[in-house]
């Protein structure tokens, strides 16, 4: 137990050190862009307080250059559209509660028509800020707001070109590893709770219900890891810092898919534990479980070690360290070997199990272990990465030859290049 705590603390400190450095650089990058946009706007508009310019720069400077272009354009369009709505309404009616409602409604509808996405609320916000200065100064406020927005967006683009963001493969690997650690911690906790149980059916029902609630929380975090993976894939697009660096995207995607499938399978396994415990509690002739605790604890510990090793392998591959990748890959192969041994034990137990509460549980457990062997196997991981890499490559279209057949008149020679095979036909057919 003490060694486990020491490993956990060391891992958390290392993760904090890595994230702290990247978080500091990200904050410094946004701060420099905001201050630079304020200085530029102040030079262009002396005597004013152009706080809108640094605000725009902070919103425009996104994680990836690809999203930067879309965000900058969308934000400028949002501001111009909101200003236009405010000018049109203020020229027709005074500012009242119902005219304010009209401005907000029209701004939101126009923003949805133009598909402004995350900058949708900027349209009514811009309109309300312009209306707030009063009808006499509306045109002046509108022009100042548009110009300040243009300055902020321009400085944000320049800042991203001069100081491009890093390729976020390591962050995605850390997010996937965190998901694996959460799943492994859940399984280890479940194993400890099963070993510490008094064995009564009521206590097993209480524990398994709690396991189900915990695994739901873990599976609900899958979209967060997916978002980190998407950011990592987008961070390579239009980013000069990605030139010459290996694409870790296929490995990250395979890791997330494998963990997602594993989490769903483990959730079903814990559901099977809960059903077996409920069966025992409903059987009046059974006072203790016929092996659910020992089976569950053994399976949970082996699965936890395998999932933990797989997450570490994905994270080390994303980091790009050959030494760490080799070490984690060796550990993963050892854990997958333990999974195979456990699978053989469960198959042997299926032939001797007669208790109704355990027959279905052992069968489902055997299927779950077999599924995780397939998902976490290093060789299968490599094959899946190769398939993903091939899918990313553009495929050249096949050209159909129009030369005359080489055989006798009206026939197609056996070795003729003009023979065309249709995937749904068993025999070759000649070309048109």
C-alpha angles and dihedrals in degrees: 000000000000091000091051091052091048091051091049094049093047091049093049092049092050091049091049091051092052095044093043092058094048092044092052093050091047092051092047091050093053092044093053091049092049094048092046092051090050092051092048093047091047090053091050096043107033117193094027135100103232098188090149091070097061089041090056092046091052091052095043098050099084132171097267133038090230093058089041092066093047093044094048094050094043092050094051090048090048093053094045091048093049092047091050092052091049093050092048095049095043090052091056108035137012122254109276135145093269095044089051088053090050091051092051094045095047091045093052094046093049091046091053091048090054091044096232091169112188092009093057094107090052089074097064091035091056091046093051093047091053092047090049094067092063135258095274094058097035097108092047093047091047094053092045092050093050093047094047090049091051091050092049093047092047094050089047092055092046091048091053091050094047094041107026117195121251124262103265098216092115091052091052091048090051091050091051090046090051089054090050091048091051091052092046092049090051092052093047091049090049091051092051093047092050092050091049095048121111090231097242115140091236092055091048091052090052093049097046092049089054091049090055092053091050095048090050089058091051094050090048088063093062093093090057091058089045091055090051089052092051091050090051092051092047093046090071095056114097089350117132090200089066092062110111094009122116116253107246092181098102092050092048093047093049090048093052093046092049093049092046091053091044092051092051091049092048090049089055090048092054088048088056089051089053092049091050091049091049089050090053092048091052093049108087093195093061120078099166134028118264095228106316093124096049094042094045095047093048093048095045093052095050092046091048093054092048095048091046092051092048093052091050090050092053092048094048092049090052091050090056097227109144094197094051091044092053092048095048092044091055090050091049092052089053092051093047088052088055089051090054091050090050089050090055091049092052092048090053090048092052089064093055102036114106104158109108092221092056104038095075093038094053091047093050092044091052091052092048093051090048090051093051091049088058094044098045100037109123093218092053089047090056093048091049091051091052091052091050092049092050090049090056094055118090113246117223113232117251115244119221114225116233098191119128116265116271095220129075121310111295094011134095118228118239092238096036115130089219093072109114122202121204115207092226097046124080094207130054117252127203120250122260 
